């Protein structure tokens, strides 16, 4: 008697669904402080902290103005650049958040 192939065909689908269920998204938001510095806070949609996640501030040409990493509170503070800039929170492939400096609330 032949065994049905359907249960074997379902294994890859079940594994894919399990991987998606454990996926998390990178989250980063920035705000301007009263002293004209910028603070960015990061983390993941599953509640994980972003300690050590690299963060860069780049100008319009892509030149790195500030290079650092999230601290133990998953935040990063820097002096507001005098030129147009973007903040790049890079938690790895598929987990990159870019924030235009014009979108940062005062």
VMD Tcl script that builds the backbone (N, CA, C; Angstrom):
set m [mol new atoms 318]
animate dup $m
set s [atomselect $m all]
$s set {name element resname resid chain x y z} {
  {N N UNK 1 A 0.833 -1.171 0.000}
  {CA C UNK 1 A 0.000 0.000 0.000}
  {C C UNK 1 A 0.887 1.246 0.000}
  {N N UNK 2 A 0.574 2.204 -0.866}
  {CA C UNK 2 A 1.335 3.449 -0.961}
  {C C UNK 2 A 0.937 4.407 0.152}
  {N N UNK 3 A 1.935 5.056 0.703}
  {CA C UNK 3 A 1.655 6.063 1.722}
  {C C UNK 3 A 1.352 7.389 1.035}
  {N N UNK 4 A 0.415 8.127 1.552}
  {CA C UNK 4 A 0.096 9.414 0.931}
  {C C UNK 4 A 1.258 10.397 1.092}
  {N N UNK 5 A 1.500 11.189 0.071}
  {CA C UNK 5 A 2.574 12.172 0.088}
  {C C UNK 5 A 2.159 13.504 0.712}
  {N N UNK 6 A 0.880 13.690 0.928}
  {CA C UNK 6 A 0.401 14.959 1.464}
  {C C UNK 6 A 1.048 15.339 2.792}
  {N N UNK 7 A 1.159 14.440 3.782}
  {CA C UNK 7 A 1.796 14.836 5.043}
  {C C UNK 7 A 3.235 15.310 4.847}
  {N N UNK 8 A 3.982 14.677 3.950}
  {CA C UNK 8 A 5.358 15.114 3.690}
  {C C UNK 8 A 5.391 16.466 3.000}
  {N N UNK 9 A 4.419 16.725 2.169}
  {CA C UNK 9 A 4.359 18.013 1.473}
  {C C UNK 9 A 4.026 19.145 2.437}
  {N N UNK 10 A 3.372 18.845 3.522}
  {CA C UNK 10 A 2.990 19.873 4.492}
  {C C UNK 10 A 4.139 20.295 5.410}
  {N N UNK 11 A 5.170 19.486 5.526}
  {CA C UNK 11 A 6.282 19.791 6.423}
  {C C UNK 11 A 6.959 21.120 6.062}
  {N N UNK 12 A 7.357 21.360 4.805}
  {CA C UNK 12 A 7.980 22.641 4.488}
  {C C UNK 12 A 7.047 23.825 4.760}
  {N N UNK 13 A 5.778 23.670 4.473}
  {CA C UNK 13 A 4.825 24.748 4.726}
  {C C UNK 13 A 4.718 25.032 6.220}
  {N N UNK 14 A 4.693 24.001 7.036}
  {CA C UNK 14 A 4.610 24.184 8.485}
  {C C UNK 14 A 5.858 24.881 9.018}
  {N N UNK 15 A 7.018 24.511 8.484}
  {CA C UNK 15 A 8.262 25.165 8.909}
  {C C UNK 15 A 8.276 26.634 8.511}
  {N N UNK 16 A 7.794 26.950 7.335}
  {CA C UNK 16 A 7.739 28.339 6.880}
  {C C UNK 16 A 6.808 29.160 7.752}
  {N N UNK 17 A 5.677 28.607 8.108}
  {CA C UNK 17 A 4.727 29.309 8.968}
  {C C UNK 17 A 5.332 29.540 10.353}
  {N N UNK 18 A 6.050 28.568 10.865}
  {CA C UNK 18 A 6.684 28.717 12.182}
  {C C UNK 18 A 7.736 29.809 12.149}
  {N N UNK 19 A 8.494 29.894 11.064}
  {CA C UNK 19 A 9.522 30.938 10.948}
  {C C UNK 19 A 8.889 32.317 10.922}
  {N N UNK 20 A 7.797 32.467 10.199}
  {CA C UNK 20 A 7.113 33.756 10.135}
  {C C UNK 20 A 6.548 34.120 11.499}
  {N N UNK 21 A 6.048 33.161 12.218}
  {CA C UNK 21 A 5.467 33.421 13.535}
  {C C UNK 21 A 6.503 33.958 14.512}
  {N N UNK 22 A 7.776 33.562 14.342}
  {CA C UNK 22 A 8.831 34.022 15.228}
  {C C UNK 22 A 9.576 35.239 14.684}
  {N N UNK 23 A 9.186 35.749 13.540}
  {CA C UNK 23 A 9.851 36.902 12.942}
  {C C UNK 23 A 9.568 38.149 13.777}
  {N N UNK 24 A 10.458 39.107 13.678}
  {CA C UNK 24 A 10.263 40.377 14.357}
  {C C UNK 24 A 10.738 41.502 13.448}
  {N N UNK 25 A 10.156 42.650 13.621}
  {CA C UNK 25 A 10.511 43.806 12.813}
  {C C UNK 25 A 11.326 44.783 13.642}
  {N N UNK 26 A 12.250 45.453 12.988}
  {CA C UNK 26 A 13.032 46.490 13.646}
  {C C UNK 26 A 12.173 47.738 13.779}
  {N N UNK 27 A 12.314 48.413 14.910}
  {CA C UNK 27 A 11.571 49.642 15.172}
  {C C UNK 27 A 12.562 50.695 15.644}
  {N N UNK 28 A 12.470 51.885 15.089}
  {CA C UNK 28 A 13.329 52.977 15.524}
  {C C UNK 28 A 12.557 54.282 15.361}
  {N N UNK 29 A 12.639 55.120 16.366}
  {CA C UNK 29 A 12.035 56.444 16.268}
  {C C UNK 29 A 13.001 57.445 16.880}
  {N N UNK 30 A 12.950 58.671 16.364}
  {CA C UNK 30 A 13.856 59.721 16.825}
  {C C UNK 30 A 13.057 60.971 17.157}
  {N N UNK 31 A 13.586 61.759 18.084}
  {CA C UNK 31 A 12.958 63.032 18.429}
  {C C UNK 31 A 14.046 64.044 18.776}
  {N N UNK 32 A 13.708 65.311 18.585}
  {CA C UNK 32 A 14.650 66.384 18.883}
  {C C UNK 32 A 14.463 66.822 20.324}
  {N N UNK 33 A 15.579 66.996 21.027}
  {CA C UNK 33 A 15.565 67.441 22.415}
  {C C UNK 33 A 15.605 68.965 22.486}
  {N N UNK 34 A 15.341 69.519 23.649}
  {CA C UNK 34 A 15.354 70.972 23.833}
  {C C UNK 34 A 16.714 71.584 23.537}
  {N N UNK 35 A 17.786 70.812 23.704}
  {CA C UNK 35 A 19.134 71.326 23.453}
  {C C UNK 35 A 19.571 71.139 21.998}
  {N N UNK 36 A 18.623 70.854 21.103}
  {CA C UNK 36 A 18.860 70.640 19.664}
  {C C UNK 36 A 19.624 69.356 19.357}
  {N N UNK 37 A 19.771 68.476 20.335}
  {CA C UNK 37 A 20.334 67.155 20.043}
  {C C UNK 37 A 19.180 66.260 19.600}
  {N N UNK 38 A 19.531 65.116 19.054}
  {CA C UNK 38 A 18.540 64.140 18.605}
  {C C UNK 38 A 18.733 62.862 19.419}
  {N N UNK 39 A 17.632 62.287 19.875}
  {CA C UNK 39 A 17.673 60.989 20.543}
  {C C UNK 39 A 16.866 60.001 19.715}
  {N N UNK 40 A 17.468 58.859 19.442}
  {CA C UNK 40 A 16.775 57.782 18.725}
  {C C UNK 40 A 16.647 56.596 19.677}
  {N N UNK 41 A 15.487 55.960 19.644}
  {CA C UNK 41 A 15.225 54.781 20.453}
  {C C UNK 41 A 14.875 53.635 19.515}
  {N N UNK 42 A 15.413 52.457 19.793}
  {CA C UNK 42 A 15.178 51.328 18.910}
  {C C UNK 42 A 14.816 50.066 19.660}
  {N N UNK 43 A 14.317 49.111 18.911}
  {CA C UNK 43 A 13.956 47.822 19.469}
  {C C UNK 43 A 13.352 46.957 18.386}
  {N N UNK 44 A 12.640 45.933 18.814}
  {CA C UNK 44 A 12.026 44.998 17.875}
  {C C UNK 44 A 10.572 44.770 18.258}
  {N N UNK 45 A 9.778 44.421 17.280}
  {CA C UNK 45 A 8.338 44.253 17.483}
  {C C UNK 45 A 8.004 43.149 18.478}
  {N N UNK 46 A 8.942 42.249 18.738}
  {CA C UNK 46 A 8.684 41.189 19.717}
  {C C UNK 46 A 9.078 41.609 21.133}
  {N N UNK 47 A 9.465 42.885 21.301}
  {CA C UNK 47 A 9.825 43.412 22.610}
  {C C UNK 47 A 11.304 43.356 22.923}
  {N N UNK 48 A 12.096 42.753 22.053}
  {CA C UNK 48 A 13.540 42.661 22.287}
  {C C UNK 48 A 14.188 44.041 22.196}
  {N N UNK 49 A 15.227 44.224 23.003}
  {CA C UNK 49 A 15.971 45.480 22.988}
  {C C UNK 49 A 16.940 45.507 21.814}
  {N N UNK 50 A 17.462 46.686 21.537}
  {CA C UNK 50 A 18.372 46.877 20.409}
  {C C UNK 50 A 19.779 47.237 20.876}
  {N N UNK 51 A 20.169 46.770 22.036}
  {CA C UNK 51 A 21.482 47.067 22.585}
  {C C UNK 51 A 22.571 46.666 21.593}
  {N N UNK 52 A 23.468 47.602 21.279}
  {CA C UNK 52 A 24.584 47.323 20.373}
  {C C UNK 52 A 24.270 47.415 18.895}
  {N N UNK 53 A 23.011 47.650 18.532}
  {CA C UNK 53 A 22.659 47.748 17.109}
  {C C UNK 53 A 23.320 49.002 16.525}
  {N N UNK 54 A 24.036 48.863 15.407}
  {CA C UNK 54 A 24.691 50.007 14.789}
  {C C UNK 54 A 23.690 51.071 14.308}
  {N N UNK 55 A 24.096 52.318 14.451}
  {CA C UNK 55 A 23.288 53.425 13.974}
  {C C UNK 55 A 24.232 54.455 13.361}
  {N N UNK 56 A 23.842 54.973 12.216}
  {CA C UNK 56 A 24.649 55.975 11.532}
  {C C UNK 56 A 23.780 57.166 11.176}
  {N N UNK 57 A 24.420 58.329 11.155}
  {CA C UNK 57 A 23.790 59.543 10.660}
  {C C UNK 57 A 24.579 59.913 9.411}
  {N N UNK 58 A 23.881 60.024 8.286}
  {CA C UNK 58 A 24.547 60.295 7.009}
  {C C UNK 58 A 23.959 61.550 6.368}
  {N N UNK 59 A 24.779 62.223 5.553}
  {CA C UNK 59 A 24.280 63.389 4.836}
  {C C UNK 59 A 23.622 62.966 3.527}
  {N N UNK 60 A 23.197 63.940 2.736}
  {CA C UNK 60 A 22.472 63.650 1.495}
  {C C UNK 60 A 23.295 62.834 0.503}
  {N N UNK 61 A 24.621 62.961 0.555}
  {CA C UNK 61 A 25.497 62.218 -0.346}
  {C C UNK 61 A 25.854 60.837 0.201}
  {N N UNK 62 A 25.407 60.532 1.416}
  {CA C UNK 62 A 25.711 59.239 2.020}
  {C C UNK 62 A 26.957 59.234 2.885}
  {N N UNK 63 A 27.592 60.401 3.050}
  {CA C UNK 63 A 28.791 60.494 3.890}
  {C C UNK 63 A 28.381 60.341 5.355}
  {N N UNK 64 A 29.101 59.491 6.089}
  {CA C UNK 64 A 28.794 59.243 7.494}
  {C C UNK 64 A 29.214 60.455 8.325}
  {N N UNK 65 A 28.229 61.033 9.023}
  {CA C UNK 65 A 28.484 62.176 9.901}
  {C C UNK 65 A 28.689 61.718 11.344}
  {N N UNK 66 A 27.934 60.714 11.752}
  {CA C UNK 66 A 28.011 60.154 13.101}
  {C C UNK 66 A 27.883 58.637 12.972}
  {N N UNK 67 A 28.748 57.915 13.670}
  {CA C UNK 67 A 28.737 56.461 13.631}
  {C C UNK 67 A 28.717 55.961 15.073}
  {N N UNK 68 A 27.749 55.128 15.416}
  {CA C UNK 68 A 27.676 54.645 16.792}
  {C C UNK 68 A 26.830 53.401 16.899}
  {N N UNK 69 A 26.335 53.158 18.115}
  {CA C UNK 69 A 25.500 51.982 18.381}
  {C C UNK 69 A 24.536 52.310 19.521}
  {N N UNK 70 A 23.427 51.592 19.545}
  {CA C UNK 70 A 22.448 51.758 20.609}
  {C C UNK 70 A 23.088 51.371 21.940}
  {N N UNK 71 A 22.802 52.145 22.991}
  {CA C UNK 71 A 23.377 51.866 24.311}
  {C C UNK 71 A 22.550 50.836 25.071}
  {N N UNK 72 A 22.835 50.661 26.357}
  {CA C UNK 72 A 22.158 49.626 27.148}
  {C C UNK 72 A 20.672 49.894 27.342}
  {N N UNK 73 A 20.222 51.122 27.047}
  {CA C UNK 73 A 18.794 51.440 27.129}
  {C C UNK 73 A 18.148 51.449 25.740}
  {N N UNK 74 A 18.888 50.949 24.743}
  {CA C UNK 74 A 18.429 50.911 23.347}
  {C C UNK 74 A 18.151 52.311 22.803}
  {N N UNK 75 A 19.011 53.257 23.172}
  {CA C UNK 75 A 18.882 54.611 22.643}
  {C C UNK 75 A 20.247 55.128 22.203}
  {N N UNK 76 A 20.207 56.200 21.418}
  {CA C UNK 76 A 21.431 56.805 20.892}
  {C C UNK 76 A 21.172 58.297 20.747}
  {N N UNK 77 A 22.062 59.123 21.297}
  {CA C UNK 77 A 21.905 60.581 21.255}
  {C C UNK 77 A 23.076 61.188 20.493}
  {N N UNK 78 A 22.764 62.181 19.643}
  {CA C UNK 78 A 23.810 62.850 18.869}
  {C C UNK 78 A 23.421 64.301 18.637}
  {N N UNK 79 A 24.425 65.128 18.325}
  {CA C UNK 79 A 24.184 66.541 18.011}
  {C C UNK 79 A 23.510 66.634 16.647}
  {N N UNK 80 A 22.486 67.462 16.560}
  {CA C UNK 80 A 21.766 67.623 15.294}
  {C C UNK 80 A 22.696 68.245 14.252}
  {N N UNK 81 A 22.872 67.566 13.117}
  {CA C UNK 81 A 23.729 68.114 12.063}
  {C C UNK 81 A 23.163 69.410 11.478}
  {N N UNK 82 A 24.034 70.237 10.962}
  {CA C UNK 82 A 23.632 71.509 10.334}
  {C C UNK 82 A 23.196 71.304 8.894}
  {N N UNK 83 A 23.393 70.114 8.366}
  {CA C UNK 83 A 23.045 69.798 6.972}
  {C C UNK 83 A 21.906 68.776 6.956}
  {N N UNK 84 A 21.207 68.642 5.820}
  {CA C UNK 84 A 20.169 67.603 5.729}
  {C C UNK 84 A 20.795 66.231 6.018}
  {N N UNK 85 A 20.050 65.387 6.744}
  {CA C UNK 85 A 20.608 64.094 7.156}
  {C C UNK 85 A 19.537 63.021 7.232}
  {N N UNK 86 A 20.022 61.771 7.325}
  {CA C UNK 86 A 19.175 60.599 7.541}
  {C C UNK 86 A 19.810 59.768 8.653}
  {N N UNK 87 A 18.969 59.099 9.417}
  {CA C UNK 87 A 19.434 58.185 10.458}
  {C C UNK 87 A 19.206 56.771 9.941}
  {N N UNK 88 A 20.231 55.923 10.039}
  {CA C UNK 88 A 20.126 54.525 9.611}
  {C C UNK 88 A 20.341 53.614 10.806}
  {N N UNK 89 A 19.280 52.894 11.179}
  {CA C UNK 89 A 19.294 51.907 12.250}
  {C C UNK 89 A 19.435 50.565 11.554}
  {N N UNK 90 A 20.586 49.898 11.727}
  {CA C UNK 90 A 20.887 48.704 10.939}
  {C C UNK 90 A 21.012 47.465 11.824}
  {N N UNK 91 A 19.896 46.753 11.975}
  {CA C UNK 91 A 19.877 45.533 12.786}
  {C C UNK 91 A 20.078 44.289 11.930}
  {N N UNK 92 A 20.619 44.457 10.739}
  {CA C UNK 92 A 20.897 43.317 9.870}
  {C C UNK 92 A 19.970 43.268 8.677}
  {N N UNK 93 A 20.273 42.383 7.767}
  {CA C UNK 93 A 19.500 42.254 6.534}
  {C C UNK 93 A 18.007 42.119 6.825}
  {N N UNK 94 A 17.228 42.972 6.182}
  {CA C UNK 94 A 15.782 42.959 6.378}
  {C C UNK 94 A 15.332 43.691 7.632}
  {N N UNK 95 A 16.269 44.228 8.389}
  {CA C UNK 95 A 15.956 44.928 9.629}
  {C C UNK 95 A 16.637 46.289 9.655}
  {N N UNK 96 A 16.478 47.041 8.587}
  {CA C UNK 96 A 17.076 48.370 8.485}
  {C C UNK 96 A 15.962 49.408 8.474}
  {N N UNK 97 A 16.088 50.394 9.348}
  {CA C UNK 97 A 15.128 51.492 9.404}
  {C C UNK 97 A 15.886 52.767 9.062}
  {N N UNK 98 A 15.369 53.525 8.100}
  {CA C UNK 98 A 15.969 54.801 7.724}
  {C C UNK 98 A 14.967 55.906 8.020}
  {N N UNK 99 A 15.429 56.941 8.722}
  {CA C UNK 99 A 14.568 58.065 9.084}
  {C C UNK 99 A 15.178 59.338 8.511}
  {N N UNK 100 A 14.394 60.041 7.712}
  {CA C UNK 100 A 14.817 61.336 7.164}
  {C C UNK 100 A 14.802 62.371 8.287}
  {N N UNK 101 A 15.841 63.163 8.375}
  {CA C UNK 101 A 15.920 64.180 9.419}
  {C C UNK 101 A 14.757 65.144 9.417}
  {N N UNK 102 A 14.156 65.380 8.246}
  {CA C UNK 102 A 12.997 66.286 8.159}
  {C C UNK 102 A 11.773 65.709 8.849}
  {N N UNK 103 A 11.753 64.394 9.067}
  {CA C UNK 103 A 10.603 63.732 9.684}
  {C C UNK 103 A 10.721 63.610 11.211}
  {N N UNK 104 A 11.826 64.105 11.760}
  {CA C UNK 104 A 12.046 64.011 13.208}
  {C C UNK 104 A 11.307 65.140 13.894}
  {N N UNK 105 A 10.449 64.780 14.849}
  {CA C UNK 105 A 9.634 65.766 15.555}
  {C C UNK 105 A 10.434 66.542 16.583}
  {N N UNK 106 A 10.049 67.807 16.722}
  {CA C UNK 106 A 10.698 68.682 17.705}
  {C C UNK 106 A 9.966 68.636 19.014}
}
mol reanalyze $m
mol bondsrecalc $m
mol representation Tube
mol addrep $m
